[in-house]
Amino acid sequence: MSPVAILFIVFGAFLLFLFILWLIHFLYHKAKKDGKESIACLGSGYGGDFGG
């Protein structure tokens, strides 16, 4: 493999990682802002014991 191809793959993986981090951050804050309903939905999805 050429060094350029390796560089592109590394850069692409880094961008993907940043995007995933941003997405988690965004969704977390959105859920916090929307209130306990969103968190309850998330909790029930994971079998958690949040708000019935």
N, CA, C and O atoms as a CHARMM CRD file, in Angstrom:
* protein
*
  208
    1    1 MET  N      0.83600  -1.21100   0.00000 PROA 1      0.00000
    2    1 MET  CA     0.00000   0.00000   0.00000 PROA 1      0.00000
    3    1 MET  C      0.86300   1.25000   0.00000 PROA 1      0.00000
    4    1 MET  O      1.92200   1.29500   0.62600 PROA 1      0.00000
    5    2 SER  N      0.40100   2.23900  -0.69800 PROA 2      0.00000
    6    2 SER  CA     1.16300   3.48800  -0.74500 PROA 2      0.00000
    7    2 SER  C      0.94000   4.29600   0.53400 PROA 2      0.00000
    8    2 SER  O     -0.10500   4.18300   1.17300 PROA 2      0.00000
    9    3 PRO  N      1.91700   5.09800   0.89400 PROA 3      0.00000
   10    3 PRO  CA     1.78800   5.94000   2.09600 PROA 3      0.00000
   11    3 PRO  C      0.56500   6.85300   2.03500 PROA 3      0.00000
   12    3 PRO  O     -0.05700   7.13700   3.05900 PROA 3      0.00000
   13    4 VAL  N      0.22400   7.31000   0.82800 PROA 4      0.00000
   14    4 VAL  CA    -0.92400   8.20500   0.66400 PROA 4      0.00000
   15    4 VAL  C     -2.22100   7.48400   1.03100 PROA 4      0.00000
   16    4 VAL  O     -3.08900   8.05700   1.68800 PROA 4      0.00000
   17    5 ALA  N     -2.34900   6.22900   0.60600 PROA 5      0.00000
   18    5 ALA  CA    -3.54400   5.44500   0.91500 PROA 5      0.00000
   19    5 ALA  C     -3.67100   5.23400   2.42000 PROA 5      0.00000
   20    5 ALA  O     -4.76300   5.35000   2.97800 PROA 5      0.00000
   21    6 ILE  N     -2.56600   4.92700   3.06800 PROA 6      0.00000
   22    6 ILE  CA    -2.55300   4.73100   4.52000 PROA 6      0.00000
   23    6 ILE  C     -2.97800   6.02000   5.22800 PROA 6      0.00000
   24    6 ILE  O     -3.76000   5.99500   6.17900 PROA 6      0.00000
   25    7 LEU  N     -2.44600   7.14400   4.74300 PROA 7      0.00000
   26    7 LEU  CA    -2.77800   8.44500   5.31300 PROA 7      0.00000
   27    7 LEU  C     -4.27500   8.72100   5.19100 PROA 7      0.00000
   28    7 LEU  O     -4.90500   9.19400   6.13600 PROA 7      0.00000
   29    8 PHE  N     -4.83800   8.42200   4.02100 PROA 8      0.00000
   30    8 PHE  CA    -6.27000   8.63100   3.79900 PROA 8      0.00000
   31    8 PHE  C     -7.11200   7.77300   4.73700 PROA 8      0.00000
   32    8 PHE  O     -8.10900   8.24200   5.28600 PROA 8      0.00000
   33    9 ILE  N     -6.71100   6.52100   4.91700 PROA 9      0.00000
   34    9 ILE  CA    -7.45000   5.60900   5.79600 PROA 9      0.00000
   35    9 ILE  C     -7.40000   6.09800   7.24500 PROA 9      0.00000
   36    9 ILE  O     -8.41900   6.11000   7.93600 PROA 9      0.00000
   37   10 VAL  N     -6.22500   6.49600   7.69700 PROA 10     0.00000
   38   10 VAL  CA    -6.06300   6.99000   9.06500 PROA 10     0.00000
   39   10 VAL  C     -6.89000   8.25900   9.27100 PROA 10     0.00000
   40   10 VAL  O     -7.57700   8.40800  10.28200 PROA 10     0.00000
   41   11 PHE  N     -6.81600   9.16100   8.30600 PROA 11     0.00000
   42   11 PHE  CA    -7.55700  10.41800   8.39500 PROA 11     0.00000
   43   11 PHE  C     -9.06700  10.16300   8.39100 PROA 11     0.00000
   44   11 PHE  O     -9.81000  10.78500   9.15000 PROA 11     0.00000
   45   12 GLY  N     -9.50700   9.25600   7.53900 PROA 12     0.00000
   46   12 GLY  CA   -10.92400   8.90000   7.46400 PROA 12     0.00000
   47   12 GLY  C    -11.42400   8.29600   8.76900 PROA 12     0.00000
   48   12 GLY  O    -12.51300   8.62400   9.23800 PROA 12     0.00000
   49   13 ALA  N    -10.62000   7.41400   9.34900 PROA 13     0.00000
   50   13 ALA  CA   -10.98500   6.78300  10.61600 PROA 13     0.00000
   51   13 ALA  C    -11.07300   7.82800  11.73000 PROA 13     0.00000
   52   13 ALA  O    -11.96000   7.77400  12.58200 PROA 13     0.00000
   53   14 PHE  N    -10.13600   8.77800  11.70700 PROA 14     0.00000
   54   14 PHE  CA   -10.11900   9.85300  12.69900 PROA 14     0.00000
   55   14 PHE  C    -11.37100  10.72000  12.58200 PROA 14     0.00000
   56   14 PHE  O    -11.99400  11.05900  13.58800 PROA 14     0.00000
   57   15 LEU  N    -11.73400  11.07500  11.35200 PROA 15     0.00000
   58   15 LEU  CA   -12.94000  11.87400  11.11900 PROA 15     0.00000
   59   15 LEU  C    -14.19000  11.13100  11.58200 PROA 15     0.00000
   60   15 LEU  O    -15.08000  11.72300  12.19300 PROA 15     0.00000
   61   16 LEU  N    -14.25100   9.84500  11.29300 PROA 16     0.00000
   62   16 LEU  CA   -15.38600   9.02000  11.69300 PROA 16     0.00000
   63   16 LEU  C    -15.49700   8.98200  13.22100 PROA 16     0.00000
   64   16 LEU  O    -16.58800   9.09600  13.77900 PROA 16     0.00000
   65   17 PHE  N    -14.35600   8.82100  13.87900 PROA 17     0.00000
   66   17 PHE  CA   -14.29600   8.80000  15.34100 PROA 17     0.00000
   67   17 PHE  C    -14.80800  10.11600  15.92200 PROA 17     0.00000
   68   17 PHE  O    -15.59600  10.11700  16.86800 PROA 17     0.00000
   69   18 LEU  N    -14.35400  11.24500  15.35100 PROA 18     0.00000
   70   18 LEU  CA   -14.80200  12.55800  15.80100 PROA 18     0.00000
   71   18 LEU  C    -16.30200  12.71600  15.61300 PROA 18     0.00000
   72   18 LEU  O    -16.99700  13.24000  16.48400 PROA 18     0.00000
   73   19 PHE  N    -16.79300  12.25800  14.46600 PROA 19     0.00000
   74   19 PHE  CA   -18.22000  12.37300  14.16300 PROA 19     0.00000
   75   19 PHE  C    -19.05400  11.58100  15.16500 PROA 19     0.00000
   76   19 PHE  O    -20.08300  12.06200  15.63900 PROA 19     0.00000
   77   20 ILE  N    -18.61100  10.36800  15.48600 PROA 20     0.00000
   78   20 ILE  CA   -19.32700   9.52800  16.44700 PROA 20     0.00000
   79   20 ILE  C    -19.32700  10.18300  17.83400 PROA 20     0.00000
   80   20 ILE  O    -20.34900  10.19200  18.52000 PROA 20     0.00000
   81   21 LEU  N    -18.18300  10.72600  18.23700 PROA 21     0.00000
   82   21 LEU  CA   -18.10300  11.42600  19.51900 PROA 21     0.00000
   83   21 LEU  C    -19.07200  12.59700  19.56000 PROA 21     0.00000
   84   21 LEU  O    -19.78600  12.79400  20.54300 PROA 21     0.00000
   85   22 TRP  N    -19.08700  13.38100  18.46600 PROA 22     0.00000
   86   22 TRP  CA   -19.97600  14.54200  18.38600 PROA 22     0.00000
   87   22 TRP  C    -21.43300  14.11000  18.46200 PROA 22     0.00000
   88   22 TRP  O    -22.24300  14.75100  19.13200 PROA 22     0.00000
   89   23 LEU  N    -21.76200  13.02700  17.77700 PROA 23     0.00000
   90   23 LEU  CA   -23.13000  12.52100  17.74000 PROA 23     0.00000
   91   23 LEU  C    -23.59100  12.10100  19.14100 PROA 23     0.00000
   92   23 LEU  O    -24.70000  12.43300  19.56000 PROA 23     0.00000
   93   24 ILE  N    -22.73700  11.37400  19.85700 PROA 24     0.00000
   94   24 ILE  CA   -23.05300  10.94400  21.22300 PROA 24     0.00000
   95   24 ILE  C    -23.26400  12.16700  22.12200 PROA 24     0.00000
   96   24 ILE  O    -24.22000  12.22400  22.89500 PROA 24     0.00000
   97   25 HSD  N    -22.36800  13.13100  22.00900 PROA 25     0.00000
   98   25 HSD  CA   -22.42900  14.36700  22.77800 PROA 25     0.00000
   99   25 HSD  C    -23.74000  15.10500  22.49800 PROA 25     0.00000
  100   25 HSD  O    -24.43100  15.53900  23.41900 PROA 25     0.00000
  101   26 PHE  N    -24.06500  15.23700  21.21900 PROA 26     0.00000
  102   26 PHE  CA   -25.26600  15.95200  20.78400 PROA 26     0.00000
  103   26 PHE  C    -26.53100  15.26600  21.29900 PROA 26     0.00000
  104   26 PHE  O    -27.42100  15.91800  21.84400 PROA 26     0.00000
  105   27 LEU  N    -26.60100  13.94800  21.12100 PROA 27     0.00000
  106   27 LEU  CA   -27.78400  13.20300  21.55100 PROA 27     0.00000
  107   27 LEU  C    -27.94700  13.24800  23.06900 PROA 27     0.00000
  108   27 LEU  O    -29.06300  13.35000  23.57800 PROA 27     0.00000
  109   28 TYR  N    -26.83000  13.17300  23.78300 PROA 28     0.00000
  110   28 TYR  CA   -26.85700  13.22200  25.24300 PROA 28     0.00000
  111   28 TYR  C    -27.43400  14.54600  25.73200 PROA 28     0.00000
  112   28 TYR  O    -28.30400  14.56700  26.60200 PROA 28     0.00000
  113   29 HSD  N    -26.94700  15.64600  25.16800 PROA 29     0.00000
  114   29 HSD  CA   -27.42300  16.96000  25.58400 PROA 29     0.00000
  115   29 HSD  C    -28.86300  17.20300  25.15200 PROA 29     0.00000
  116   29 HSD  O    -29.62300  17.86100  25.86300 PROA 29     0.00000
  117   30 LYS  N    -29.23400  16.68100  24.00200 PROA 30     0.00000
  118   30 LYS  CA   -30.61200  16.80200  23.52500 PROA 30     0.00000
  119   30 LYS  C    -31.54900  16.07800  24.49500 PROA 30     0.00000
  120   30 LYS  O    -32.60700  16.60100  24.84500 PROA 30     0.00000
  121   31 ALA  N    -31.16400  14.88400  24.92600 PROA 31     0.00000
  122   31 ALA  CA   -31.97200  14.10900  25.86400 PROA 31     0.00000
  123   31 ALA  C    -32.09800  14.84800  27.19700 PROA 31     0.00000
  124   31 ALA  O    -33.17000  14.87600  27.80100 PROA 31     0.00000
  125   32 LYS  N    -30.99500  15.44600  27.65000 PROA 32     0.00000
  126   32 LYS  CA   -31.01800  16.19400  28.90100 PROA 32     0.00000
  127   32 LYS  C    -31.96100  17.38700  28.79900 PROA 32     0.00000
  128   32 LYS  O    -32.70200  17.68400  29.73600 PROA 32     0.00000
  129   33 LYS  N    -31.93000  18.06900  27.65100 PROA 33     0.00000
  130   33 LYS  CA   -32.75200  19.25700  27.45300 PROA 33     0.00000
  131   33 LYS  C    -34.23500  18.89600  27.34700 PROA 33     0.00000
  132   33 LYS  O    -35.09100  19.61100  27.86600 PROA 33     0.00000
  133   34 ASP  N    -34.52900  17.79500  26.68000 PROA 34     0.00000
  134   34 ASP  CA   -35.91900  17.37700  26.48900 PROA 34     0.00000
  135   34 ASP  C    -36.56800  16.94100  27.80100 PROA 34     0.00000
  136   34 ASP  O    -37.79300  16.91900  27.92200 PROA 34     0.00000
  137   35 GLY  N    -35.75200  16.60200  28.75800 PROA 35     0.00000
  138   35 GLY  CA   -36.28200  16.23500  30.05900 PROA 35     0.00000
  139   35 GLY  C    -36.28400  14.74000  30.28900 PROA 35     0.00000
  140   35 GLY  O    -35.65900  13.97700  29.55300 PROA 35     0.00000
  141   36 LYS  N    -37.00400  14.33600  31.33400 PROA 36     0.00000
  142   36 LYS  CA   -36.91800  12.95800  31.78800 PROA 36     0.00000
  143   36 LYS  C    -37.58900  11.96000  30.85200 PROA 36     0.00000
  144   36 LYS  O    -37.28800  10.76800  30.91600 PROA 36     0.00000
  145   37 GLU  N    -38.50100  12.42300  29.97300 PROA 37     0.00000
  146   37 GLU  CA   -39.17800  11.50100  29.06100 PROA 37     0.00000
  147   37 GLU  C    -38.17200  10.77400  28.17100 PROA 37     0.00000
  148   37 GLU  O    -38.22200   9.55300  28.02000 PROA 37     0.00000
  149   38 SER  N    -37.25000  11.55800  27.58000 PROA 38     0.00000
  150   38 SER  CA   -36.25300  10.96800  26.68800 PROA 38     0.00000
  151   38 SER  C    -35.36300   9.98800  27.43600 PROA 38     0.00000
  152   38 SER  O    -35.05700   8.90300  26.94100 PROA 38     0.00000
  153   39 ILE  N    -34.95500  10.38200  28.62500 PROA 39     0.00000
  154   39 ILE  CA   -34.08200   9.53000  29.42900 PROA 39     0.00000
  155   39 ILE  C    -34.83000   8.25700  29.83800 PROA 39     0.00000
  156   39 ILE  O    -34.24700   7.17400  29.89400 PROA 39     0.00000
  157   40 ALA  N    -36.13900   8.40300  30.12500 PROA 40     0.00000
  158   40 ALA  CA   -36.94900   7.23700  30.47100 PROA 40     0.00000
  159   40 ALA  C    -37.02500   6.27600  29.29100 PROA 40     0.00000
  160   40 ALA  O    -36.95000   5.06000  29.46600 PROA 40     0.00000
  161   41 CYS  N    -37.17500   6.82600  28.09100 PROA 41     0.00000
  162   41 CYS  CA   -37.22000   5.98900  26.88800 PROA 41     0.00000
  163   41 CYS  C    -35.90000   5.24300  26.71700 PROA 41     0.00000
  164   41 CYS  O    -35.87900   4.04400  26.43900 PROA 41     0.00000
  165   42 LEU  N    -34.80000   5.97600  26.88900 PROA 42     0.00000
  166   42 LEU  CA   -33.48000   5.36000  26.77300 PROA 42     0.00000
  167   42 LEU  C    -33.31200   4.26100  27.81100 PROA 42     0.00000
  168   42 LEU  O    -32.83800   3.16700  27.50500 PROA 42     0.00000
  169   43 GLY  N    -33.70900   4.56900  29.04800 PROA 43     0.00000
  170   43 GLY  CA   -33.55800   3.61700  30.13800 PROA 43     0.00000
  171   43 GLY  C    -34.34300   2.34200  29.89700 PROA 43     0.00000
  172   43 GLY  O    -33.83600   1.24300  30.12300 PROA 43     0.00000
  173   44 SER  N    -35.59300   2.48600  29.43500 PROA 44     0.00000
  174   44 SER  CA   -36.41500   1.30100  29.20100 PROA 44     0.00000
  175   44 SER  C    -35.84300   0.47700  28.05400 PROA 44     0.00000
  176   44 SER  O    -35.96100  -0.74900  28.03800 PROA 44     0.00000
  177   45 GLY  N    -35.22300   1.16100  27.09800 PROA 45     0.00000
  178   45 GLY  CA   -34.60200   0.46800  25.97100 PROA 45     0.00000
  179   45 GLY  C    -33.45800  -0.41900  26.42400 PROA 45     0.00000
  180   45 GLY  O    -33.20200  -1.46800  25.83400 PROA 45     0.00000
  181   46 TYR  N    -32.77000   0.01000  27.48000 PROA 46     0.00000
  182   46 TYR  CA   -31.65100  -0.77500  27.98800 PROA 46     0.00000
  183   46 TYR  C    -32.06500  -1.64600  29.16900 PROA 46     0.00000
  184   46 TYR  O    -31.21200  -2.17500  29.88300 PROA 46     0.00000
  185   47 GLY  N    -33.36600  -1.79600  29.37600 PROA 47     0.00000
  186   47 GLY  CA   -33.83900  -2.61200  30.48000 PROA 47     0.00000
  187   47 GLY  C    -33.62300  -1.94400  31.82100 PROA 47     0.00000
  188   47 GLY  O    -33.63900  -2.59600  32.86500 PROA 47     0.00000
  189   48 GLY  N    -33.41800  -0.61500  31.78300 PROA 48     0.00000
  190   48 GLY  CA   -33.21000   0.13300  33.01100 PROA 48     0.00000
  191   48 GLY  C    -34.51500   0.32300  33.76200 PROA 48     0.00000
  192   48 GLY  O    -35.59100   0.02300  33.24500 PROA 48     0.00000
  193   49 ASP  N    -34.41400   0.81900  34.97500 PROA 49     0.00000
  194   49 ASP  CA   -35.59000   0.94100  35.82700 PROA 49     0.00000
  195   49 ASP  C    -36.03000   2.39800  35.94000 PROA 49     0.00000
  196   49 ASP  O    -36.41500   2.85600  37.01600 PROA 49     0.00000
  197   50 PHE  N    -35.97200   3.13400  34.80800 PROA 50     0.00000
  198   50 PHE  CA   -36.34900   4.54300  34.81300 PROA 50     0.00000
  199   50 PHE  C    -37.82400   4.68300  34.46400 PROA 50     0.00000
  200   50 PHE  O    -38.28500   4.15500  33.45200 PROA 50     0.00000
  201   51 GLY  N    -38.54500   5.38400  35.29300 PROA 51     0.00000
  202   51 GLY  CA   -39.92400   5.79100  35.06100 PROA 51     0.00000
  203   51 GLY  C    -40.80200   4.83500  34.28800 PROA 51     0.00000
  204   51 GLY  O    -41.30000   5.18100  33.21700 PROA 51     0.00000
  205   52 GLY  N    -40.99900   3.65300  34.80400 PROA 52     0.00000
  206   52 GLY  CA   -41.93600   2.67300  34.34500 PROA 52     0.00000
  207   52 GLY  C    -42.23400   2.59000  32.89700 PROA 52     0.00000
  208   52 GLY  O    -43.03600   1.75500  32.47900 PROA 52     0.00000
